[in-house]
Amino acid sequence: MGFHAATGSFPSDHLTVQSVVARMLLLYRRSRAWGIGIALLGLPMTWVRIYLGVHYPGDMPGAIAMDGLGMLDS
């Protein structure tokens, strides 16, 4: 098993990517169920990354906010 070095990453790169993918899938009726599923998978991932000490709790809402700011550009 490989180890992931803890970095001072704000926002969480993992949750930002997952949030972008989920939001894009939620835009279309045919892929909406997939978008909901991917969005829900972000909840345990968020808890685990905070529990393991890889991220501070504030990093996670920051990831969602960055995703939202990216949507304003389009």
ZAROMAR-165508 format. One record per residue (C-alpha): x, y, z; residue in three letters; residue number from 1. Coordinates in steps of 0.1 Angstrom, whole numbers. Layout:
east, north, up, res, n
X, Y, Z, ALA, NUM
...
This chain:
east, north, up, res, n
0, 0, 0, MET, 1
14, 34, -9, GLY, 2
15, 63, 15, PHE, 3
1, 97, 8, HIS, 4
22, 125, 22, ALA, 5
1, 150, 42, ALA, 6
4, 185, 27, THR, 7
-11, 219, 36, GLY, 8
-36, 216, 9, SER, 9
-65, 240, 9, PHE, 10
-90, 231, -4, PRO, 11
-90, 194, -6, SER, 12
-80, 183, -41, ASP, 13
-98, 150, -37, HIS, 14
-131, 165, -28, LEU, 15
-128, 193, -53, THR, 16
-125, 169, -82, VAL, 17
-152, 146, -69, GLN, 18
-175, 176, -64, SER, 19
-169, 188, -100, VAL, 20
-176, 154, -114, VAL, 21
-208, 150, -94, ALA, 22
-220, 185, -103, ARG, 23
-214, 179, -140, MET, 24
-234, 146, -138, LEU, 25
-262, 163, -120, LEU, 26
-267, 187, -149, LEU, 27
-282, 161, -171, TYR, 28
-313, 140, -164, ARG, 29
-298, 108, -178, ARG, 30
-268, 109, -155, SER, 31
-284, 125, -124, ARG, 32
-285, 92, -104, ALA, 33
-247, 88, -110, TRP, 34
-242, 124, -98, GLY, 35
-262, 118, -67, ILE, 36
-242, 86, -60, GLY, 37
-208, 103, -65, ILE, 38
-219, 132, -43, ALA, 39
-229, 109, -15, LEU, 40
-196, 90, -17, LEU, 41
-180, 123, -8, GLY, 42
-194, 122, 27, LEU, 43
-174, 91, 39, PRO, 44
-143, 103, 20, MET, 45
-146, 137, 38, THR, 46
-149, 121, 72, TRP, 47
-120, 97, 66, VAL, 48
-96, 124, 54, ARG, 49
-104, 145, 85, ILE, 50
-102, 115, 108, TYR, 51
-68, 105, 94, LEU, 52
-55, 141, 99, GLY, 53
-48, 147, 62, VAL, 54
-71, 177, 62, HIS, 55
-86, 202, 86, TYR, 56
-124, 203, 87, PRO, 57
-124, 237, 69, GLY, 58
-106, 222, 39, ASP, 59
-138, 203, 29, MET, 60
-163, 232, 27, PRO, 61
-135, 251, 9, GLY, 62
-134, 224, -18, ALA, 63
-172, 227, -23, ILE, 64
-169, 265, -25, ALA, 65
-141, 263, -51, MET, 66
-163, 240, -72, ASP, 67
-191, 265, -70, GLY, 68
-168, 293, -80, LEU, 69
-157, 273, -110, GLY, 70
-193, 269, -121, MET, 71
-197, 307, -121, LEU, 72
-171, 309, -149, ASP, 73
-191, 287, -173, SER, 74
